Amino acid sequence: MEPFCGDGVYPQPRGRMGLAGGVSSPDELRSYAVDCARLARAAAQPHDKARLLNMARAWTELADRLEKLSRIGSDVGGTGAAGKR
């Protein structure tokens, strides 16, 4: 596996590779956002910094969307507040 950012940093496994069906948890996605932000702080080139910050934003937005879908799914499934009768 090739290191990214040229500094010998390799992606670290996060334990379980996601939830059923290969979907990651919101916490896992947010940890990727934190990694991107950390790498952006260390980036020497402005375009690298911008790309990494955009990636961090995308991971965060994806985590937010996954949480929202999870809440909607639990409501539809009858386990959330909207599904209780």
N, C-alpha and C positions, 0 to 999 in steps of 0.2 A: 504494500500500500504506500502510495506517495504521500509525504507530508504536505499539508496545505500551508499557505502563507510563507513557505520557504524557511520557517524557523524550527523545523523538526517537530512540530506539534502534530500529533496524530489524534484523530477522533477517538474519544473514549467511549466504550460501551456503557450503556446506562442500566445494565441489569437486564430486565425483561425488555424485549424488543417491541413493546407496545401492547395494546389491549387485543382482544379477540378480533380477528380479521385484519391485523396489522396496523390498526389505528393507534397512534401514540396518545398518551394522557396529556391533558393540558399542562400539568406540571413538567412533564418531559419536554414539551414544546417550549415552555417558558425557559427551561434550562438551556435550550439551544439558543434562545434569544440572548440570554446572559452571556453565553460563550461568544456570540457574534459581537456583542457590545464590548466585551473585554478585548477581543482581537482588534476591533476598530480603534480602541484607545491606543493600542500598540502599533497600529499601521503607520508607516512612514509616508505613504503616498495618499494624497487627498482622494483620488478616485477609489482606492482600496477601502479607505475609511468610509466613504459614502456608500459603497456597495455593501459593506458589512453592516452599517447602520440600517440600510434598507432591508437586509436579510433579518436583522433583529426585529424590526417593525413587523415584517411579514410573519415571523414565528409567533409573535405576540398576538397579532390579529387572528391567526389560525387557532391559537389556544382559546381566545375569546369566543370565536365562532363554534368551536367544538363544545365548550361549556354551555353555550346557548342551545345548541342542538341537543345536548344531553338533557337539559332542563325541559325542553319541548317534548323530547321523547318520553321522559318520565311522566310528564303531565298527560300525554296521550295514552300512555300505558296504564294510567289509573293509579300511579304511585305518588304523583305530585299533587299539589293543592287543587289544581283544576280538575283532576280525575277523581277526587273524593266526592262521594254523594252521601 
